Amino acid sequence: MQRLFSSLATIWQLSLPYFRSEDRWPGRLLLAAVIGLELSVVAVTVALNYWYNSFYTALQNRDVAGFWWNIGVFCVLAAIYTVVAVYQTYLNQWLQIRWRRFMTQTYLRQWLNTANHYRMQLVGDAADNPDQRIAEDLQMFVQSTLSIGLGILNSVVTLISFVVILWNLSAAAPLHLFGKQLDIPGYLVWAALLYAVIGTTLTHLIGWRLIPLNFQQQRYEADFRFNLVRTRENSEQIAALHGEAAERERHGGRFGLVVGNWLDIMRRTKKLTFFTASYNQAAQIFPYVMAGPAYLAGITQLGDLMQTANTFDKVQSALLYFLKAYTEIAQYQAVVQRLAGFENAIEAGRALALNKPTVEVLPRAGAGEIAIEELTVRLPQGKPLIETKRLAFAPGERVLFNGPSGIGKSTLFRAVTGIWPFGSGRVTVPEDAKILLLPQRPYFPVASLAAAVTYPARVGTFDEAKIAEVLTAVGLPEWSNRLGEEAHWNRMLSLGEQQRLAIARALLAEPDYLLLDEATASLDEAAEAQLYRLLHERLKNATIVSIGHRSTLHAFHSRRVEVVSGVESAQVRDVPLASAAE
């Protein structure tokens, strides 16, 4: 019961925001309409139950007028049921897509909010495969919440409606055993209840393992799909390394987990289906076993017997809803757990940026320098990585960062831009200053070339003539007339071409502070020098801070900062450029 209430609380927590959102009134009206139509289905079912008695009584009495009258009544009820069923499905789907749209937008906003997606990975990616959770789990959550919720509502209302009928039929068709009549008030109700309790209990004992198995299956499927995408995106490097056999082995191992877990689901489902199928078949004959002797004894008519069988079936279906929907409920429970875990991971990522101690990046009114004070950058596990007491980058300054690979230079840049929360200290940045960080391997969305090179600016921010001119300036004139072409640019272009595109992005964005994290390392020295001259010419007032290892970069910087190993962490210190050649 504790797990049940916990699950219901989680479902409520996940569902409630939509019905309090800006779209709440359309959502509430659609939900009310869907519920009303579901109740109408039950009302038609009750009417059909009474029709069973009248129709079969007419058949038994060979009542021609009664027979045709009941055929007409059935046609009317069938027409009403059809209209109700059609609009219930239509409005249900309409509610689903509106609800899913809200949840998708909400999760995207929370996940992609101020580098939260990046911080979530830094703490170990507690919510694996966020793409699956947003694209698939949200769809399954909305669909199953409505399906299971309406199924439970239908079962409860059906149970209440038909229990009264079945109780009255128990009196009209008393229990007969071994030729003797036993007067047990409502015996058909108690028989249906006992039958359902036994079935539900045994179903849960047999099938409860499906819940964790379905959770694992979704995770293994998502991991397998994600790694296939990774192989596709890095096909050039895999081919160059002749890594096809290693990739097949890796994918085979992950697919082995998919297959192994699926076989566990199959075995558990087989046991559950053996029981549920046989139990459902027995339920078809059980009411005739209970009420048939009264009919054979001449106490009731055929119509009473058929109505009893139909009523018993409706009560049984309502009581056995859990049994029939167990597999769907197991899958739904797994989806709820995954979405709850995703929300917790989002909150954990947000907390990293808020909970002290953390690296604070604060705006400062007016123009001026980026000032770093008492900064200690740490690894996620808490180990100090790099420290500096005081470091500043003045407007228009050209600064070169040197130091051994892996010592923490790139992580320092991440801390300055506010996406690395681990550590302590303060970074003050001029208010409204535009900071652009270009990594060694830039990112380009799958979009038109114009949209890719101007990312993250909105499409249309820059005219095509300006974009074409900048592409020509960075050494990509052949691409200047292909701005409307859409492609996966990170796969299509060499890393050197990608870095040229990234420099073009910087020229268009015109940042106040440009941080280059080995952003030209894949280019030859002549091309690198040409791009630096271009940056100096077109971004005269910008502060340019570079991480690089080539001595040829010294000519393009007026100041050198070196990161050296310390006792516990790396230290930052200014070094005269003259010493670089030594």
C-alpha positions in Angstrom: 0.0 0.0 0.0 2.9 2.3 0.7 4.3 1.7 -2.7 0.9 2.3 -4.2 0.4 5.6 -2.5 3.9 6.7 -3.4 3.2 5.8 -7.1 -0.1 7.7 -7.0 1.6 10.7 -5.5 4.3 10.7 -8.3 1.6 10.4 -11.0 -0.3 13.3 -9.5 2.9 15.3 -9.3 3.7 14.6 -13.0 0.1 15.2 -14.2 -1.0 18.3 -12.2 1.2 21.0 -13.9 -0.6 20.7 -17.2 -4.0 21.2 -15.7 -2.7 24.4 -14.0 -0.9 25.7 -17.1 -2.0 28.3 -19.6 -3.7 25.5 -21.5 -5.6 24.4 -18.4 -9.1 25.3 -19.6 -9.0 23.4 -22.9 -7.3 20.6 -21.1 -9.9 20.5 -18.3 -12.8 20.7 -20.8 -11.4 17.9 -22.9 -10.8 15.8 -19.8 -14.4 16.4 -18.6 -15.8 15.5 -22.0 -13.7 12.3 -22.2 -14.9 11.3 -18.7 -18.5 12.2 -19.6 -18.3 10.1 -22.7 -16.8 7.2 -20.7 -19.8 7.4 -18.3 -22.1 7.4 -21.3 -20.5 4.1 -22.5 -21.3 2.6 -19.1 -24.9 3.9 -19.4 -25.4 2.3 -22.8 -23.9 -0.9 -21.4 -26.4 -1.0 -18.6 -29.3 -0.4 -21.1 -28.0 -3.3 -23.2 -28.0 -5.5 -20.1 -31.7 -5.0 -19.7 -32.1 -5.5 -23.4 -30.6 -9.0 -23.0 -33.4 -10.0 -20.7 -36.2 -8.6 -22.9 -34.7 -10.0 -26.1 -34.1 -13.6 -24.9 -37.5 -13.7 -23.1 -39.1 -12.7 -26.4 -37.2 -15.5 -28.2 -38.2 -18.1 -25.5 -41.9 -17.0 -25.8 -41.8 -16.8 -29.6 -43.1 -13.2 -29.3 -42.8 -11.8 -32.9 -43.7 -8.3 -32.0 -41.4 -8.3 -29.0 -38.6 -9.7 -31.2 -38.8 -6.9 -33.7 -39.2 -4.3 -31.1 -36.0 -5.4 -29.4 -34.2 -5.4 -32.7 -35.2 -1.8 -33.2 -34.1 -0.9 -29.6 -30.7 -2.6 -30.2 -30.2 -0.5 -33.4 -30.8 2.7 -31.5 -28.4 1.7 -28.6 -25.8 0.6 -31.1 -26.0 3.9 -33.0 -25.6 5.9 -29.7 -22.7 3.6 -28.6 -20.9 4.2 -32.0 -21.2 8.0 -31.8 -20.0 8.0 -28.2 -17.1 5.7 -28.9 -16.0 7.7 -32.0 -16.0 11.1 -30.2 -14.5 9.6 -27.0 -11.5 8.4 -29.1 -11.2 11.7 -31.0 -11.3 13.9 -27.9 -9.0 11.5 -26.0 -6.4 11.9 -28.8 -6.9 15.6 -28.9 -6.2 15.8 -25.1 -3.2 13.5 -25.4 -1.4 15.7 -28.0 -2.1 18.9 -26.1 -0.9 17.4 -22.8 2.1 15.8 -24.4 3.0 19.1 -26.1 2.9 20.9 -22.8 5.0 18.3 -21.0 7.5 18.1 -23.9 8.0 21.9 -23.9 8.3 21.9 -20.1 10.9 19.2 -20.0 12.9 20.7 -22.9 12.9 24.0 -21.1 14.1 22.5 -17.8 16.6 20.2 -19.4 18.1 22.8 -21.8 18.0 25.7 -19.2 21.3 27.5 -18.6 23.6 24.4 -19.2 21.5 22.2 -16.9 21.8 19.3 -19.4 25.6 19.6 -19.1 25.6 19.6 -15.3 23.3 16.5 -15.2 26.0 14.7 -17.1 28.7 15.9 -14.8 27.1 14.2 -11.8 27.1 10.8 -13.6 24.0 11.2 -15.9 21.6 9.8 -13.3 18.9 10.1 -15.9 20.2 8.0 -18.8 19.1 8.7 -22.3 17.1 11.9 -21.8 16.2 11.8 -25.5 14.1 8.7 -24.9 12.5 10.1 -21.8 11.3 13.2 -23.6 10.4 11.6 -27.0 9.0 8.2 -25.9 8.3 8.2 -22.1 6.2 11.4 -22.2 4.1 10.0 -25.0 3.6 6.7 -23.1 2.9 8.5 -19.8 0.1 10.7 -21.3 -1.4 7.8 -23.2 -1.3 5.3 -20.4 -2.5 7.8 -17.8 -5.6 8.4 -19.7 -6.0 4.8 -20.7 -5.6 3.3 -17.3 -7.4 6.2 -15.5 -10.4 5.8 -17.7 -10.2 2.1 -17.4 -10.4 2.3 -13.6 -13.2 4.9 -13.8 -15.1 2.6 -16.2 -14.5 -0.4 -13.9 -15.7 1.5 -10.7 -18.8 2.9 -12.3 -19.6 -0.4 -14.0 -19.1 -2.3 -10.8 -21.5 0.0 -8.9 -24.1 -0.1 -11.6 -24.1 -3.8 -12.2 -23.6 -5.0 -8.6 -27.1 -3.6 -7.9 -28.5 -5.6 -10.8 -26.6 -8.7 -9.9 -27.9 -8.5 -6.3 -31.5 -8.4 -7.5 -30.9 -11.2 -9.9 -29.5 -13.3 -7.0 -32.9 -13.1 -5.4 -34.7 -13.9 -8.6 -32.5 -16.9 -9.3 -31.6 -18.4 -5.9 -28.6 -20.8 -5.6 -29.4 -24.5 -6.3 -26.9 -27.2 -5.1 -27.6 -30.9 -5.4 -31.3 -30.2 -6.0 -31.7 -28.0 -2.9 -32.4 -24.3 -2.9 -30.1 -22.1 -0.7 -31.2 -18.6 0.2 -28.0 -16.5 0.3 -28.6 -12.8 -0.2 -26.6 -11.5 -3.1 -24.7 -14.8 -3.6 -23.8 -13.9 -7.2 -22.1 -10.7 -6.0 -20.1 -12.6 -3.3 -19.2 -15.3 -5.9 -17.9 -12.6 -8.3 -16.0 -10.8 -5.6 -14.3 -14.0 -4.4 -13.5 -15.0 -8.0 -11.9 -11.6 -8.7 -9.9 -11.4 -5.4 -8.3 -14.8 -6.1 -7.5 -13.9 -9.7 -6.1 -10.5 -8.8 -3.9 -11.8 -6.0 -2.5 -14.6 -8.0 -1.9 -12.3 -11.0 0.2 -9.9 -8.9 2.2 -12.8 -7.3 3.0 -14.1 -10.8 3.5 -10.9 -12.7 5.0 -8.3 -10.3 8.5 -8.9 -11.7 7.3 -7.4 -15.0 7.6 -3.8 -13.5 11.4 -3.8 -13.0 11.9 -5.9 -16.1 10.0 -3.3 -18.3 12.1 -0.5 -16.7 15.3 -2.3 -17.6 14.1 -3.1 -21.1 13.5 0.6 -21.9 16.9 1.4 -20.6 18.7 -1.3 -22.6 16.8 -0.4 -25.8 17.7 3.3 -25.4 21.4 2.5 -24.7 21.5 0.3 -27.8 19.9 2.9 -30.0 22.1 5.7 -28.6 25.3 3.8 -29.4 24.2 3.0 -32.9 23.8 6.7 -33.4 27.2 7.3 -32.0 28.7 4.9 -34.5 26.9 6.6 -37.4 28.1 10.0 -36.3 31.8 8.8 -35.9 31.9 6.5 -38.9 34.9 8.2 -40.5 37.1 7.7 -37.4 35.9 4.1 -37.0 36.7 3.4 -40.6 40.1 5.0 -40.3 40.9 2.9 -37.2 39.4 -0.3 -38.8 37.2 -0.5 -35.7 34.2 -2.2 -37.3 34.9 -5.5 -35.5 35.2 -3.7 -32.1 31.9 -1.8 -32.9 30.1 -5.0 -33.8 31.3 -6.5 -30.5 30.2 -3.5 -28.5 26.8 -3.3 -30.1 26.4 -7.1 -29.9 27.1 -6.9 -26.1 24.5 -4.1 -25.7 22.0 -6.0 -27.8 22.7 -9.1 -25.7 21.4 -7.2 -22.7 18.2 -6.3 -24.7 17.7 -9.9 -25.7 18.5 -11.3 -22.2 16.0 -8.9 -20.5 13.4 -9.6 -23.3 13.7 -13.3 -22.7 13.1 -12.7 -18.9 10.0 -10.7 -19.9 8.9 -13.5 -22.2 9.2 -16.1 -19.5 7.4 -14.0 -16.9 4.7 -13.0 -19.5 4.2 -16.7 -20.4 3.5 -17.6 -16.8 1.2 -14.7 -16.4 -0.7 -15.4 -19.7 -1.1 -19.1 -18.8 -2.9 -18.0 -15.7 -4.9 -15.0 -17.0 -6.1 -16.7 -20.2 -7.3 -19.8 -18.3 -8.9 -17.7 -15.6 -10.7 -15.5 -18.2 -12.0 -18.6 -20.0 -13.3 -20.0 -16.7 -15.0 -16.7 -16.1 -17.1 -17.2 -19.3 -18.8 -20.4 -17.9 -18.8 -19.6 -14.2 -22.0 -17.5 -14.2 -23.9 -20.3 -16.0 -22.6 -22.8 -13.4 -24.0 -20.5 -10.6 -27.3 -19.5 -12.2 -28.0 -22.3 -14.6 -29.5 -24.7 -12.0 -32.3 -22.2 -11.2 -33.2 -22.0 -14.9 -33.1 -25.7 -15.3 -35.4 -26.0 -12.2 -37.9 -23.7 -14.0 -37.6 -20.9 -11.5 -36.3 -18.3 -14.0 -36.7 -17.7 -17.7 -34.0 -17.7 -20.4 -33.9 -13.9 -20.4 -33.1 -13.9 -16.7 -30.3 -16.4 -17.2 -28.8 -14.4 -20.1 -29.0 -11.2 -18.2 -27.4 -12.8 -15.2 -24.5 -14.1 -17.3 -24.1 -10.7 -18.9 -24.3 -8.9 -15.6 -21.9 -11.3 -14.0 -19.4 -10.8 -16.8 -19.6 -7.0 -16.4 -19.0 -7.2 -12.6 -16.2 -9.7 -13.2 -14.6 -7.5 -15.9 -14.7 -4.5 -13.5 -13.3 -6.5 -10.6 -10.6 -8.1 -12.8 -9.5 -4.9 -14.5 -6.2 -5.1 -12.7 -5.7 -8.7 -13.9 -6.4 -7.8 -17.6 -4.4 -4.6 -17.6 -1.5 -5.9 -15.5 1.1 -5.8 -18.4 0.1 -2.3 -19.4 0.2 -1.2 -15.7 3.7 -2.7 -15.3 4.9 -0.8 -18.4 3.3 2.4 -17.1 4.9 2.0 -13.7 8.3 1.8 -15.4 7.6 4.9 -17.4 6.5 6.8 -14.2 9.7 5.8 -12.5 11.8 6.9 -15.4 10.1 10.3 -15.6 10.4 10.8 -11.8 14.1 9.9 -12.1 14.5 12.4 -14.9 12.8 15.2 -12.9 15.0 14.4 -9.9 18.1 14.6 -12.2 17.0 17.9 -13.5 16.6 19.2 -9.9 20.0 17.8 -9.0 21.6 19.6 -12.0 19.8 22.9 -11.0 21.0 22.5 -7.4 24.6 22.2 -8.5 24.4 25.8 -9.8 22.7 27.1 -6.6 24.1 25.2 -3.7 27.1 26.6 -2.0 30.0 26.4 -2.5 30.0 27.0 -6.2 31.7 29.1 -8.8 29.7 32.3 -8.9 29.5 34.2 -12.2 28.2 37.7 -11.4 27.3 40.6 -13.6 29.0 44.0 -12.9 27.5 47.3 -14.1 29.5 49.2 -16.7 32.3 48.3 -19.0 35.5 46.8 -17.7 37.5 43.5 -17.3 36.5 40.0 -16.5 37.8 39.5 -13.0 38.5 36.1 -11.4 39.0 36.1 -7.6 39.9 33.3 -5.1 38.9 30.7 -7.7 39.2 27.0 -7.0 37.9 24.7 -9.7 37.2 21.2 -8.6 36.3 17.9 -10.1 32.8 16.6 -9.5 34.2 14.3 -6.8 35.5 17.3 -4.9 39.3 17.1 -5.8 40.9 20.5 -6.5 41.9 20.8 -10.1 43.1 24.4 -10.7 43.4 27.5 -8.5 44.1 31.2 -8.9 44.0 34.1 -6.4 43.5 36.8 -9.0 43.2 36.8 -12.7 41.8 39.4 -15.0 41.2 39.9 -18.8 41.1 43.6 -19.8 39.0 44.9 -22.7 40.8 44.4 -26.0 43.5 42.2 -24.4 45.1 39.2 -26.2 45.9 36.4 -23.8 47.5 33.0 -24.5 47.0 30.1 -22.0 49.8 27.5 -21.9 50.2 24.3 -19.9 50.3 20.6 -20.1 47.3 18.8 -21.6 44.8 17.7 -19.1 45.9 20.1 -16.4 42.5 22.0 -16.3 42.8 24.9 -18.8 39.5 24.0 -20.6 37.7 23.4 -17.3 38.8 26.9 -16.2 37.2 28.3 -19.3 34.0 26.4 -18.5 34.0 27.9 -15.0 34.4 31.4 -16.4 31.5 31.0 -18.8 29.3 29.7 -15.9 28.7 26.1 -17.0 31.1 24.4 -14.5 29.7 24.7 -11.0 32.2 22.6 -9.0 34.4 24.7 -6.9 34.4 28.1 -5.2 35.3 31.7 -5.9 33.9 34.5 -8.0 33.9 35.6 -11.6 32.6 39.1 -12.3 31.7 39.9 -15.9 30.6 43.3 -17.3 26.9 43.5 -17.5 25.5 42.6 -20.9 28.9 41.5 -22.1 28.7 38.9 -24.8 31.0 35.9 -24.2 31.6 33.2 -26.8 33.5 30.0 -26.1 34.8 28.1 -29.2 35.9 24.5 -28.3 38.3 22.4 -30.3 35.4 20.4 -31.8 32.6 22.8 -32.5 28.9 21.9 -32.6 26.7 22.5 -35.6 23.0 21.6 -35.7 21.5 19.5 -38.5 20.1 22.4 -40.4 20.9 24.6 -43.4 24.5 25.9 -43.6 23.3 29.4 -42.9 21.6 28.3 -39.7 24.5 26.1 -38.7 27.1 28.9 -39.0 25.0 31.5 -37.2 23.9 29.2 -34.4 22.6 30.0 -31.8 21.3 33.1 -33.4 17.8 32.9 -34.9 17.5 32.2 -38.6 17.4 35.5 -40.5 19.5 37.4 -38.0 22.2 37.8 -40.6 21.6 38.3 -44.3 23.0 35.7 -46.7 25.4 38.2 -48.3 27.1 38.8 -45.0 27.3 35.1 -44.2 28.8 34.4 -47.6 31.4 37.1 -47.2 32.5 35.8 -43.9 32.7 32.2 -45.2 35.0 33.5 -48.0 37.1 35.4 -45.5 37.8 32.3 -43.3 38.8 30.3 -46.4 35.6 28.5 -47.4 34.6 30.3 -50.6 33.2 27.2 -52.1 30.5 27.0 -49.5 29.3 30.6 -49.8 26.7 29.7 -52.5 25.4 26.7 -50.6 23.9 28.4 -47.6 20.4 26.8 -48.1 21.8 23.3 -48.2 20.9 21.1 -45.2 23.3 18.5 -43.9 24.9 16.9 -40.8 27.8 19.3 -40.9 29.8 17.7 -38.1 29.9 14.5 -40.2 30.2 16.1 -43.6 33.1 18.5 -42.9 36.6 17.8 -41.8 37.6 19.1 -38.4 39.7 21.8 -40.0 36.7 23.0 -42.0 34.5 22.9 -38.9 37.0 25.1 -37.1 37.0 27.6 -39.9 33.2 27.6 -39.7 33.4 28.2 -36.0 35.7 31.2 -36.6 33.1 32.5 -39.1 30.5 32.1 -36.3 32.6 34.3 -34.0 33.1 37.0 -36.7 29.3 37.2 -37.2 28.5 37.2 -33.4 31.1 39.9 -32.7 31.5 38.9 -29.0 33.1 41.2 -26.4 35.1 38.2 -25.0 36.2 35.4 -27.3 37.6 32.2 -25.6 39.4 29.9 -28.0 39.9 26.4 -26.6 42.4 25.1 -29.1 39.8 26.2 -31.6 42.4 26.3 -34.5 44.5 23.2 -33.5 43.4 21.2 -36.5 44.6 23.8 -39.0 48.1 24.2 -40.3 50.2 27.0 -39.0 49.7 29.3 -42.0 45.9 28.8 -41.9 45.9 29.4 -38.2 47.9 32.6 -38.6 45.6 33.8 -41.3 42.5 33.3 -39.1 44.1 35.0 -36.1 45.0 38.0 -38.3 41.3 38.0 -39.4 40.1 38.0 -35.8 42.4 40.8 -34.8 41.3 42.9 -37.8 37.6 42.4 -37.4 37.3 42.1 -33.6 39.6 44.9 -32.7 37.8 45.8 -29.4 37.2 42.2 -28.3 39.2 40.4 -25.6 40.6 37.2 -27.1 41.8 34.5 -24.7 43.4 31.4 -26.4 44.4 28.0 -25.2 47.2 26.7 -27.5 50.4 24.8 -27.5 52.1 26.2 -30.7 54.8 28.7 -30.2 53.6 30.5 -33.4 50.6 31.7 -31.4 52.8 34.0 -29.3 53.0 36.5 -32.1 49.2 37.1 -31.9 49.0 37.6 -28.1 50.3 40.4 -25.8 50.2 38.4 -22.6 50.9 34.8 -21.6 49.3 32.9 -18.7 50.8 29.5 -17.8 49.1 26.7 -15.8 51.6 24.7 -13.8 51.3 21.7 -11.5 51.1 22.4 -7.8 51.1 20.4 -4.6 47.4 19.7 -4.6 46.2 21.5 -7.7 47.4 23.4 -10.8 48.3 27.0 -10.3 47.8 30.0 -12.7 50.6 32.5 -13.2 51.5 35.2 -15.7 54.7 34.6 -17.7 56.5 37.1 -19.9 56.1 36.2 -23.6 59.9 36.4 -24.0 60.4 33.3 -21.9 58.2 31.3 -24.3 61.0 30.8 -26.8 63.4 29.4 -24.1 
